[in-house]
């Protein structure tokens, strides 16, 4: 995975429009805005994410020699246009809501202002990056709120919709409050804390379950979590007392157990009683298995003695809402506001700003959507990010984005 993407990772109509713009000399300044038309069912807010990858894409955008040669041979485009594409770079401006900002329907979270062909060309990839991470971050934020401070780990790479999706979902979930991920590449690329246990196959590969536990604990003395539901959950928990006694002289402690199947709440209660009765009160209980914010909420509400959750497929794919009704639309061209009046998809004309208001306690009280030439009271949410194709400042570390998200979630009214 690299920050850049092929210039041809786009829709055909971007290039056919570009040639028509080129032929017609339409290269004056345009402004496009990305927004979500309506909130999905069961979503009262969304969390902006994906800006970092958008900025990387815009700063590195260029057509390779191989891509230009393919375009020349495909028969759809004339030589003068292809020659014009060769030196093309993004030279425009970007204003956006910082990642981690809570936002609502019809509020632009990103505006691109650039020569019309440039602003048009980048539409597909911008939507691709912003929709996915925003969708996952919003789902992960709901899990964060439901967990009430308990450990949350992203477990979803293996069922994510491709390598990029798995990697970016680890990032999106972490900025939304997840403590870590099992995706190793995300740890290397962004410094996200890594968590991992073992698979059932590790237990099955040994002739004896207790031997498997000991083998793993001695191999991973500082980070061992025992998967105890391969055969019989409670029986496996009882085996840990003898193991703990054998490990203690070597300074090795069992950190946690993981339960991945069955009635998680009931198993957690029984295992907690067994561990406490065997003198292992410090061993934590971690659960996984088709979890989402609803399952986490219900497990927390049940009072089950669960210390952490591994959330995967349903979060990484945003299973209940795997797409957003989002758009990237022209708002101004050559200094004139533009709008569309399509039935059910009409847009408000002009470049816009969102002003946020809070009550006396700091909770969100309302947003005002207006045009950039109509300044208002409140906190302006779209801020300058790129000017003339270059970042105005280094991107904030992911820790800072996490802090912003946490502050935004804390400010949501009940």
N, C-alpha and C positions, 0 to 999 in steps of 0.2 A: 504494500500500500504506500502510495506517495501522495504528497499534498496536491499535486497537479492532476489533471485528467486530460485525456485526448480532446482536442478541440472538436472532433467529430462525435464526441459523446453528446449528441444533441438531436433534436428533431429535424427532419428534412425541411420543414417549412421555415425554419430559421434561415437556412441557406438560400432557399428560393426567394424569400423576402429580401435577404441581403443583396442578392444580385439585382433585384428590381430597384432597391434603394440606390445601389451603385449606378445602375443605368439611368435613373432619374435624377441623380445628383442630390439625393435627400440625405444629407449628412449633418444637418443642424442638430442642436442640442435637444435631447428628449429626457423626460423623467418617467421612470416606471416605479411602481410600488408593489411590494409583496404583502398580502393580507389574507386573512381567513374570513370568508363571507359569513359563515354562521358557525357557532360552536356545535360540536357533535352532541348527540344525545348522551346524557350522563357525564357531561363535562361543563363545569361552571367557569372554568378558566383554562388558559394554556400557558406554557412556559417557553419563552423564546430560546431556541438553541440552534446551533449549526452555523452561526456567523463566522467563527474562526475558519471553518473549511471554505466558506464562500470567499472570504478575503484571500486565503491562499490561492484559490482557483483564479480569482481575478488578477492577482499579481503575477501569476505564471502563465496566463492564457497566451497561446500562440499555436499556429498551425505548423506541424512538422513537415519536412520534405516529403515523407511517405504519404501523409494525408493530402498534401497538395497534388502529388502525383496521382493519387487515386481519384481525386476530384476531377483532374484533367482527363482521366480515362473513362469516367462514368458516363459522359455524354450529356450531362444536364447543364453544364456551366461553361461559359466562354472564357477564353484565355486571358483577356484583360481583367476580368473579375478575379480569376485565380491569382494572377500576378499582384493584384491589389490586396488579396488576403495574406500574401506571404509575410509582409512586415507588420501585420495588424497586431496591436497590443491594446490592452485596456488602459485608457487614459482618463477615465471619468472619476466621479465622486460617489461615495457611498455614505449615507446617513442611516443609522440603525439603532434599534433598542439593544443595549448590551445583553449578552447572553445571561439567562437567569431571570429576566424581567417577566413578571406575570402580565399577560395581556388578554384582550377580549375581541369579540367579533368586530370586523370592519376597521380595526386599528392597523395601519401599516407598521410592520416591524422592520422593514428595510426599504430604502429608496435608492435607486441608481439614477444618476444624472450623468449623461455622456452623449457623445455623438450617436445619433439614432441607430446606425448599424451595430455599434458596440453594445449599446443597451439592449437591443433586440436579441443579439446572438447569445447572450448569457442567460436568457430566461430559463431555458430547460434545466440547466445544471443548478441554478439558484433554487428553483422550486424543489428539485430533487434533494438537495442538501438540507434546506430549511424545513421542508415538510417532515422528513423522516426524523431528524433529531428533535424537532419540536414535539412531534407525536410521542416519541419514546420518553422524552424528558417529562412531558405532561403526565404520562402514565406512571412513570417512576415517582414523580412528586406525590401522586395519590397514594402510592405504597408507603412513601416516607411519612406522610401524615397519618396513615393507618397504623404504622409500626410504633409510634410514640417512643422513639428513641432506641428501639431495639436494633441489633445489628442487621443490616441488609446487604446482601451480596448478589451481584449479577451472575447468573448461571446460564445465560441464554445463547452463547455462541453457536453451539452445535445445531440448534434449530432456527437460527437466524436466516434471513433470506439472502444468503451470500456473505462473502468475506467482509466486504465493506460495511454491510449492515451490522454484522456482528461486532466489528471493531467500533463503529460509531455509536452503537447502542450502549456499549460499555462506557464510553465517554459521556453520552447524554444522561444515562442513569446516575453516574457519579456526580455530575454537576447538579442533578436534581436531589441529591441527598443520600444516595447509596454509599455505603462505606467502602466497598471494593468490588472487585470482579475476579472471575476465574480466567478471564482472557489474558493470556500472558503478554501478547503484543501490546495490549493497552497499558499494561504496567511499564513496558519498556518505552513506549511512545509518550505517555503523559504522566508517568509516575503514579498511576492509580494503584492503591494497595491491592496485593494479590491474595486471594483466599482459595484454598482447595482442600479436598479431603481424599477420598479414594472411591473407586467404582466397585460395584458388586463383583466384578470379575476378579478383582484382587483377592477378595475373600474366597471366591470359588476356586481360584488357582491353588490355594493351600489345602492340605488334607484336613486341617483343623482350624476352626475359626479363631480360637485363642492364640494359636501360633501366628496367624495372619496379623492380629492386632499387635502382638509383640514385635514381629518383624517390622511393621510400619513405624511403631513408636521408636524403635532403636535407629531406624533410618532417618526419621524426622523428629528428633527429640524436642525441638523448640516449637514445632507447629504440627501437632498431630490431632486429628479429629477422626474418631472411629465410626465407621458406618455400621450400624448395629441391626439393620432390619433385613439382612440377606436371608436368614432362616427364621429365627424367632427373636423378636426385639427384646423382650424382657430377659430371656435366657442369656442373650449376648451381654446385656447390661450387667448381669450378675458375674460374668466372667472377668469383668474389669477390676474387681476388687483384688483377686489373686495377682492379676497382671500388675496393678499399681504397686503391690508389695514387692514384686520382683524387680520393678524398674527403679524404685526409690533409692536403693543403694548406689545407683549410677547417676543420681540427680535428675532423672527423667520423670516428668509428670504428665498424666493424660489431661489434655486441655478441654476436649469436648467430645460429644457424640452427635451423630447425625441420624435422623429418622426421615425416611424418604417415602414411606408408604403407610397405608392403613389410616385409622383414625388418629391423626397426628396429636390432637389435644389429649385423648385418653392415653395414648402411648407415652406422651411426655409426662403425664401425671404419674404413671406407673414407674417409668424409668427414674424420675426424680426421687420417688420414694425409695427405690432400690439403691440408687447412688448415695443418697443421704444415709440410708441404713447401713451401707457398707463403708461409711466414713469418707465419702468422696463428694462433699458438698460443693467443692470448687469446680467440679466438672460441669461445663455448660451444655445446654441442650440446643441443638440447631436443627431446624426442619426444612424440608424442601419437598417438591413434588407438585407440579401444576398449580403453583400459587399465583395469586394476583392481589390487588388491593382489597378485594372483598374477602378472600380467604384469610389474609393477614388480619383484617379488621375483626373477623369472627373469632379467630384464634386468640387475639388479644382480649376481646370481650369475654371469652370463655374463662379467662383467668388461668389458662394453661401455663405451666412454668417453662415457657419457651424464651430463650435468650436471643435468638436470631433466626433469620429467614433467608433461604436461597430462592430467589425469584428469577425465572428464566423465560421460557417460551412466551407466556402471555404478556410479559412486559416488553421483551425485545421485538415482538411483532405487533405490539399494541393490539392484542387479539380482538378485543371488543370494538375497536375503532381503528382499523388499519389504514386509514386514509383521512385526509382533511380536505374540506371544500375550500381550497386555497387558490389564489390567483396572483399573477404578476402582470399588472395592467398599465398601459400608457396613461399618464395623468397630465402631461404637458409636452408640447412640441413647438419649437421655435418661439418660445415665450408665450404661447397661447394655451390656456387650459383645455384639456380634452376629456371627453367622457363617452361611455357607451350606454345605450338605453335598452339593451336586450332584455326581453321579458324574463324577470326573475334574476337577472344578473347585471342590473344597472349599476354604474359606478358614480361616485362623486368626483367632479372635476378638480384639477389643480393639485399641486404638491401640498402635502399635509403634515401636520404636527399633532401630537397627542400630549395634552397637559394633564398631569395626575394631581388629584387633590386628596388630602388625608384629613381625618378628624383630629380632635384634640389629643387623642390617645395614640395617634400614628397609624391607625387602621385605614385601609383604602376606603375612600368615601365617594369617588366618582372620577371618571375621565372625561375630558373635553376634547373632541375631535374638530379641528379647524384647519384653515390653510396657513402656510408658513408666513404669509404676509399679514396675518391677523393675530399678533401675539396676545397671549392671555396669561392670567395668573396660574400658578401651579408649576409643577416640575415637568419640563419638556423631556419626553422620553426618547425621541430620536436624536442622536448626537452624531457629530462628524466622526467617521472612521477612516475613510480614504479620501485623499485629494490628489487629483492628477494621477490616479492609478497607484498611489503609494500610501501605506499606512501612516497615519499621523503619529502613532505611538506604538510601541510593542504591545502585543496582545496580553491581557492579564493572565496570570497563572490560573490553572484550574481551581486551585484553592480559593482564589478570590471570586471566581464565578460561583463556586459552591456557597460561599458566604452571602453573595448577592441573592442567590436563589432562596436560601434559608430565610433571609430578611424579608423577601417578597412573600414567601409562604406564611411567615409569622404575621404579616400585616393584612392577610385576607380576613375580611369580616366573617363571623360564623356562618 
